[in-house]
Amino acid sequence: MADSLVIVESPAKAKTIGKYLGSKYIVKASMGHVRDLPKSQTGVDVENDFNPKYITIRGKGSVLKELKDASKKVKNIYLAADPDREGEAIAWHLAHVLDVDASKACRVVFNEITKQAVKDAFKTPRKINMDLVNAQQARRILDRLVGYKISPLLWKKVKKGLSAGRVQSVAVKIILDRENEISAFVPEEYWTITAVLKIGGTEFEAKFYKYRGEKLELANEQRVGEILKALEGAEFKVGEVKEKERLRHPAAPFTTSSLQQEAARKLNFRAAKTMSVAQQLYEGVDLGKEGTVGLITYMRTDSTRIATSAQEEAKEYIVDKYGESYAPEVARQYSKKAAGAQDAHEAIRPTSALRDPESVKSFMSRDQFRLYKLVWERFMASQMSSAVLDTMSVDIPAGEVTFRAVGSKIRFPGFMKVYVEGNDDGTTEDNKFLPPLKTGDVLQKEAIDPKQHFTQPPPRYSEARLVKTLEELGIGRPSTYAPTLETIQKRGYVAIEDKKFIPTELGELVLEQMEQFFPEILNVEFTAHMEEDLDHVEEGTEDWVRVLSEFYGPFEKRLEVAEKEMKEIEIEDEVSDEICDKCGRPMVYKLGRFGKFLACSGFPECRNTKPIIKDIGVTCPKCKEGHIVERRSKKGRVFYGCDRYPECDFVSWDRPSPIPCPKCGSLLVEKRNKQGGKLQCTACDFVQPIEENEDAAGE
């Protein structure tokens, strides 16, 4: 007979924990929050210490009834929501509606959902931490005041359906500021000179370094011509040779932010998808005979700290699999780097280092396996020895000109045996080593290659780069990144083009009004300071009512000014040349989540919409009559198809090339990744690299 009720957020978590606790416990799910501020009103009494008005969330009545009925049949009630501010607030609300004394030991927390961790947690229940609850309340009320006070103003003055928020508005501003940087960017010319040299049958490259003993910028063709003239008849000889050892250290285990960034780089996951799949891995996966097990620790964290027991287990695996030399003598410790990092939980890691990805692959979906593999490899690498690289730098005089060749190779792979961190530029480390060279060696000149380049503007933000920037600036916290990115797209403030954020006209317009009337909301330092204040509330060193009072006083005055002075703006849709094939009215350009599309100007009477078709100038290789156009799938992914569809069903995820295969005459398609692009034949083995600007910025 059960004598205890345990309440968690989700059915998956309830199922996993229920198996661990046994028949004396009833485990039920609250399905997230059960109470919140009302949607129909602000729900905050600003005159009475910002007292919130909480109501039962619509649709949660039956859940609460089930929980209340279950609570009457047991002696003890344990609230086991997630171990963060949000989880603490859920526990506090549940305590309120179930008449549980929050000052008694009713709260149970665990950082991982494994049998041992769960059982240990139930040995040491604690009371609800009101500092955590108040930090969550302060954030919720703060965001409600900003959203519910500014949004109606934007509806009235600009357009219905708009919203404003502390973190989302700053995120849009960062994207817009970058776009303005790109627009204002003036390219500057520069040149490189590469010498292709040979010794003992081995070719290698060296770059121009000095002229007449001085480092020079090759800013124009005239200067390059001067260098080339000085090289006429010059003998290339090896000068100074420098060889040294370099250590390369592993990256820290994942935080929420770094997981989102790396999953975007390596798995092409959006931030929201990363968090959704991570939640599944945290809550538990059925591993057959082993039962349901949480495979990773809690995924909302800004800490890189690792439990000693996990480090010891990792070392055991590393020594057994790779040998003693792959495990450092002293376990690695990583310092927190992010602005305002709280270090409340461990880093994201596998719950058992011994559970390698291949051993559980058959029990997981493809996405679960790929993310688990990423977490496991990152953690294991973080506990391994540094890699040892041999580097070589050689100066090569040729008359008055000096070239420099550099190279490196891996002597001992260390952590690189398991995992190497990605980067936002998509570049990889060049591990080519130079041939054996010593001072005085005469080199054979194979070619001199001068190239003109132009500096590139800073790249637009991808999700990964934006998350990294928000974290570095101290804007938002681990739980806010994914929903923030979703919100700014849903509101139409930004669109995604080639996996990069671009601001829309609507986003620029709203930001212009915000900048004029609510500059503090867009001020990065101000927003970061607010995050710090909320952290201080969580630590118990700051009063949450005082934090809200300090913000609301000036904010209220700005609202009064904006109500009087903000001008009404009418946004007119851009009319296209297309005519609606259903009602005959003109079609207009609208902005959706995945960019622009055509909609009937007769909306809402006529709801006809069409994608914007972009002809790429290639004749359909299947029917030979139609043209290939760029389209988007329902999920926003670009693909290419014949404009005679459905008569012709040709489709391709890869962009078709207008040039036929020189080998067999069949269709060539463009294949692209972070390292570059290539043309590949769809019928034979022909492959050709795509000539592109070497310095084009990308991610």
N, C-alpha and C positions, 0 to 999 in steps of 0.2 A: 504493500500500500504506500503510495507516494505521500510524503509529508512536506515536500518543498516545491515551490513553483519558481522556475527560472525564466526570465523574459529577455529575449534578444531581439535584434531588428528584423532578421530575415528568416524565412523557412529553411533555406539551405544551411544557415548557421545553426538553427534550432535542431535540424536533423543530425548534424555532425556532433554537436555537444550532447544531445540526448543519448547517443550511442556510448559516449564516454562515461556519463554520469550514472546510468543504470535506472532501475525501476523505482527508486526512492525519489526521483525527481521528475516533475512534469516540465517539459521545455516548450515554450510557446513564443511566437514571433509577434512583435507589435507592428511590423511592417513600416519601420521608420518612426518618424514623429507622430504623436497622437494629438498634440495640441500645437497651435501656432497663432500668430496674430491674424485677425480677420482680413479677408481679401477685399471686402467692400469698404473698408475705412482704414485710416492710419493705425488705429488701435493702440495709441500711446498717449498717455496723459502727461503732456510736457509740463503742466502746471503743478503736478503732484509727483515730483522726483522721477519723471519718465516712467510712471507705473504702466506696465504693459497689460493689455486686455487679451488674455488667451481664451481661445474657444476650441472645441473639439473639431478637428479637421474633417471636412465633409467626406463621408464614406467610411470613417473610422468607428462609427457607432457600433457596428456588429463586432469589430475586433475588440473594442473596449468591453463589450458585454461578455464576450468569451473569456477575456482576461479576468474580469471581476468575478464571474462564476467560478473560474478555476481557483482564484485567490481565496474564496470562502471555504475550500475543501482542504487547505493546507495550513501548517503551522508557520512556515517560513516563506518569505518572498525574496528572491535575489534578482537584482537588476543587472544584467550582464551585457549592456550595450557597448559599442566600440570604445576603446581607450583614448578618447580625445574630447575636446570641448563639446562637440555635437552629441557624442554618446553620453556624456555626463548630463547634458540638458535633457536628452530623451529619458534618462533614468529619473531625473528630478520631476519631469512632467508625469511619468508613470507613478512615481511615489505619491504625487498629489492626487491623481484620480483614483488610486487604489488604497488611499489612506494608509500608506506605509510611512513610518517615522524615518525621515531622511537623515536624522542625526544618529541613527543606529546602524549597525554593520549590515547593510542591505545591498551594498554595491560590490560587484565582482568584476575585476578586469584582468585580461590576459592579452599579451602581445602576439601570441600565436595560438592557433586552434589545433593543438595536439593533446593527446590523452594526458600526458604528464603535466603540461602547462595548465590545462583546465582544472585538473584535480588539485594542483598546488594552489591555484587561485581561490578555490572554494575553501581552502584551509585558512585563508587570511582575508575574509571580506572586510570592507571598510565602510565608513559612512560616506554619503554623497559629498563631493568636494564643491562647496558653494563658490569658491573662487573661480573654478572652471565654468560652473553654471553662469556666474555673473559675466564672465568674459564672453561667453556665447550670447547671453542676453544683450550685452552692450553692442556687440557686432550686429546682431539681428535688428535691434532698435535703431542703431545708427544707419544701417542700410535702408531700413523702412522709412526713416525720416527723409533721407536724401531722395529715395525713389518716389515716395508718395507725395512729397512736396514739390519736387521739380518736374516729375513726369506730367501731371495735369497741366502745368504751365506750358510744357512743350506741346502737349496735345492741342491746347487752345491757340498757341501762337504759331506752331509749325505744322504738325501733322499728327493725327490720331495714331495710337499704338506705339508711340516712342517711349523710351525710358532713359533714366540716368542712374548712375551708380558710382560709388567711389572707385572701385577697382576697374570696372568696365570702361568708364570714361577715360581713365588714365591709359588703359590699354589702347583705346582708339587713338588717343593723342600721340602715343609712341609710334603707332603705325603711320599716322598722318605726318608727324615730324620727319620720319624717314622718307616718306614720299616727297616731301618738300626738299629734303636734302638731295634726293635723286634728280628732281626737276632743276635745282639750282646748280647741279654739278657741271663743271666745265672740264672736259677731258684734256689731259696734258700728254704731249708726245714724249716718248722715250724709246731708246734703242738698246738692243743687246747684240753682242758679237760672241758667237760660239765657235771655238776651234775644235775640229774633229782630228784627233791625234792618234798615232799608232806606235806601238813598241812590241817587238817580238810576236807580231801577228795579232795582237790584241788592240782593238780600238777603244777609245774613251773620249769623253768631252771635257773641255775646260772653258770657263767663261772669262770674258774680259774683266780685268781687275784694276790695273793701274797703267798710266801713261806718264813716262818720265818720272817715275817714282811717286806720283800723286794719284789718289783716287779721283776719278772723273765721272760726272753724270753724262751719259750719252743722250743729250737732249734733242739733237737734230741730225739730219743726214750729212750736213757739212762736217760736223765733228767726227762722225763715223768715217767719212771719206778720208779725213786726216789720219785716223788710226790705221785704216786699211793701207794707205800709202806708206805709212811707217813700217808696215809688216812686209812690204815687198822685199823679197830676197832674205828675210830674217831667218835665222836658225832657231828652232825651238829646243831649248835645253831645260832639264829638270834643275830647279833651284832648291829652295828650302823645302824639306819634307818634315811634316809634323804628324806623328802618330800618337794617339792616346786612347785610353779606355773611358767609356762613358756608361753610366748606369741609367737605366730607365725604370721608373717605379710604377707600380700598378695604380689604377684609379681606385678611389674609395668605393665601398659598396653603395648601392643605390639609396637615394632619398626619393621622395615623390617626384620632385622636379627633375632630377637626373634620369629617373626611370622614364618619364614622359619624353624627355629629349632623346634618349638613346633608342627607345621604341619607335620614335618617329624616324630617326636616321636609319636604323637597321631593319625594322619590320614594316615601315611605312604606316604605322598606326597613328590615328588621331589621338589627342590627349584623352578624350572621353572614352574611346575604345580601350585604351591602355588601362584606365582606371576600372572599367567594367570587367575586363578579363582578370585584372589583378584581384578584384573583389571575389571573383569565383575561386581563384587559387587560394585566397586567404580563408574563405568560408568552408572550403572542403571539396575534395574530389574523391569519388568512390574508386578505391584501388583494389577492388576484388576481394581476395581473402584478407587483406590488411584492413578492409573497411574504409569508411570515409575519413580522410585526413586533410587538414589544412596544410597546404604545401609551401606557403610563404608566410612570413610575419606580416604584421599590420602595415598596410600600404600607404597610409597617410602619415608621413614623418619627414622631419627636416634634419634628422640626426644621422651621423655616420658611425655611431657607436655600435659595437658588437659584444654580445655576452661572451664571457670567458669560456663557458661550456661549448658554445658554437665554434669558437676559435680552436679549441682542443680537438673537436670532432673533425673540423676541416683539415687540421694538421695531420691527423691520423689518415685521412683519405689521401691527402697529397703525398705523404711519405710512401704509402702503400702503392699508389698508382704511378708516381713519377720518380720517387727516390728522395733521400735525405736532402740533397742539394737544392731541391725545389721548395723547401720550407725554410723560412727565415728562422734564425736562432731565437729571436724574441718576436712574439706575436705583434702584428702591426696595429697601431692605434692611429685613428684619423681625427684631425681636429675639425670642428664645425666651421664652415666657411661662409654660409649664407648670412646675409644681414638679418639679425634678430632670430637666428635659429634657436629653437627652444630645447632641443635635445631631450624631449620628453620620452621618446621611445627609441628602440633600436633602429638601425638601418633596415631596409628591406632585404631579407635574405631567405634562403630556403630553410624550412623548419628542421631539415636534416641534411647535412652535407653529404651523407652516405646515400641519399636518394637521388642518384644521378638522373638526368633527363631521359636517357634511353630506357632506363628500367621502368619508367612510368608512362612512356609515350603512348602505349596502346590504350591507356585509360582516359586520355585527354583529347579534346578537339584540337584541330590544327593550331588555332590561335592560342589556346591554353598552353600547348606544348612549346610554341615558339617564345612566348613570354616567359614561361618557367625556365626554359633553357637560357634565356638572356639573364634572368635573375641569378640562376645557379652559377653560370660561368663568371659573371661579374663578381659575385661573392667569393668564389673559389680563387679567382685571380688576385683579388684584394688581399688574400691571406698567403700569397706565394712570394717567392724570392724575386728580387729585381732582375731584369734582363741586363746582360752585359754586352755592350756593343763596342767594336773596334772602329775608331774613326780615323780618317786620313785626310790631310789637307796638303796640297802640293802647289807651290808657286812655280810658274813656268815662264821665264823671261824669253822674249823674242825681240831682240833689238831693244828699242825704247819702250816696248809694250810688255806688260806682264799679264799672264792669264792665271787663273786659279782653278784647280780641280779638287773636288771634295767627294768623299765616298764613305760608306760605312757598311758593316756587315755584322750580323748577330753572332757573337761568340758563344753566349749561353742564353737560351730563350727565356728561362724563368717563367714568369706569369704569362708571357706571350704564347706559351704552349697551349694555353686555354682560351685566352680572350685578349683582344686589343680594343680600347675605347675608340668609338667613332668621333668624327668632328663635323662641324657645321659646313666646312668647305668641301667635304668629300675627298680630300687629298689623302694619300697614303705615304708613309715614310719610305723614302728611297733607300733600299738596303744594298744597292750595287756597290761593290768594293772595287777600288782601282787596281790595276795590275801592279806587280812589284816595281817600285820606282826608287831610284837613289840619286842623290845629287850628282849632276854632271851627265846623266843619261841624255843622249841625243834622241829626239823624237821626230817621227816622220809626220809631216803635215798632210792630212788627207783632204781637208776642206776648211774654209772660213765662211761662216754663215751669219751675215748681219740681218737683224730683223727689226722691223718697226712695230711698236706697240703704243697703246693709249691707255692711260689710267682709267679704271672703271669706277662707277658710282658705288656707294655702299649697297649691299643687297637688301631686297625687301625681306620682311620678317616671315619666316616659316613658323609653324606652331612651336617647334623645338626652340628656335632662336628667341621667340617672344617669351616663352616660359622662362628661359634662362635669364633674359633681360629683367623680367618682372621680379624674379627671385633675387638677382643681384642688387636691384634697387630697393628691395624690402617691401615690395607692393604685393599685397595678398598673402595667403598662406597655402600650404600644400593642398588643402581641400578646395581652394577657390579657383585654381588655374583652369581646369577643364570646363566647369560651368561658365566661367567668364568668357572663354573663347567661343563657346556655343552661343551665348547671349548676344555678343556683338555681331555675330553673323545673322542670327534670327531677326534682330532688329533692323538689319539692312545697313548698318554703319560701315561694315567692311564686306568685301567679297574675296573669294579665293581664286587666284589665277596662277596656273602652273605651281600649285601647292604653296603659294605665297599670298600674304594678306595685302590687299590694296584697299585704300579708303574709298568710299562711295561719295557722291555729291551730297547725299543725305547726311552721311557721317560728318563731312566737312561743315555742313550747315549747322548741325546740332552742336558741334564742337565750338563753332564760332560764337554761338549764343552762350554756351557754358563758359567760354574763356572771358566773355565780356561781363557776365553777371555772377558767375560762381568760380572765380579763378582758383580758390583754395582746393576745390574738388579736383582740379586738373593739375595741381601742384604736386610733383613727385615727392618732394621733401615733406610736404604737409601730410600726404597720404601715408608715407612710410612712418612718420611720427605717430599717426593715429594707430598704426599696427603695433608699434612699440608700446603705446599706452594700453592697448588691449592685452598685450603680453604681460604688462605689469599688473593688470587686473587679475589675470590668471595666476600670477605669482603671489598675489595677496598683498602687493605693495602699493596698490592704487585703488581708489574708490570708483566704481563704475559710474555712479551718478555724477560725480565731479567731471569725469571724462566727457560724458554726454553734455553736461552743462556748458563746459568750455567750448565745445563745438557748436552747440545750438544757438547760443547768444548771437554771435556774429552772423551765423547762417540765416537766422530768422530775419535780421535786418536786410540781408541781401535779397531774400525772398520778396520782401515788401517793395524794394527798389525794382526788381525784375517784373513784378506784377504791373507796376506803373509804366515802366520804360521799355520793356521788351516789345518790339514791333511784330505785328502779325506778318507771317511770310507765307506766300502761296506757292506751293511747288507744283509746277505744271509738268505733266508727262510729255516726253519727247515723242512727237508723231513720226511714224515710219512710213515708208512707201507701200507697205503691205496693206491689203484690204481683207477684212475678215470674211472667210469663205462661208460663214454661217448666217451673218446678218448684213454684210455689205458695208459696215462702218470701218473707218480707218483703225489700224492696229497701232498701239503705242508701246514704247519700251518700258518695261518694268524691271525691277531688281529683285531677284530671288536669292535664295541661300547659295546657289551655285553660279551666280552671275546674272547677266541680263537675259530676258526672254521677251517675247511679244505677247501682248494681251489685248483683247478687244476694248476699244474706248467706250463701248456700250455697257461695260460692267456696272451694276450687277445683273442687268437684264440678260446680257450675253456674257457667258463665262469662258468663251473660247480662248485658248492660249496656244502658242507655237514656240518651238525652240528657234533660236537665231542660227540659221544655216550658214556655215563658212566654207566656201568652195576653196579647196587647196590646190587646184590647178592640175589635177591628175585624172586621166580618163580611167573609168572603171576597167580593171583587168579581166573581169568575168564576163560582162555583157558587151563591152566595147562601145556602148552607146552613152551610158550615164557618166556623171562626174562624181568624184569622191568628195564628200563633204565631212566636216567635223561635227560630231554630235556629242551629246552627254547622256550617260545612263541615268537611271532613277536615283542613283546614289551620287551623281555628279561627276563620275569618272569619264574622261574624254575617250571617245573611240571614233573610228572612221568607217563610213559606209557609203553605198551607192545612193545617189539622189533619186533613183528610179524605184526604190523600195516601196511596196513589197514585190514589184515585178522582178527586181534583182535583189538577192539577199546577201551580197558581198559585205562582209564586215571585217575589221581588223583593229586590234588594240594598238598596234604599232602604226605610225604615220607612213603611208605609202610615198615612195619617191617618184618624181616625174621621169627620172632617168631609168631606163631598163637595164637589166643585168648585162654587163659587157661580155659575160662568159656564155650565157644561155638565152638571154633576151627576156627572161621572166621578170616578175615584179620584185623590186627592191623595197625593203622597209627600213625605217630608222629605228635602231635599238639604242636606248639611252640608259645610262646609270650615272652615279656620282663621279665616276672616273672619266666620263666623256661619252661620245656617241660613235656608232658605226652603221654602215649600210650593209644589210645582210640579204642575200637572195632567198626567196621563199621556195625555190625549186632545187638549187644546187648549193655547193659549198662556198660560193663567193662571199667574201667579207672584205670591207674596205673602211678604214677609219674616216670619220667625218672631220674635215679640216675646220677648226674653230679657233677663235681668239683664245690664246693660251691663258690670258689673264681675266677672262670673263668671270665675274664673281658669281658664285652659286652656292648651293647648300646640298 
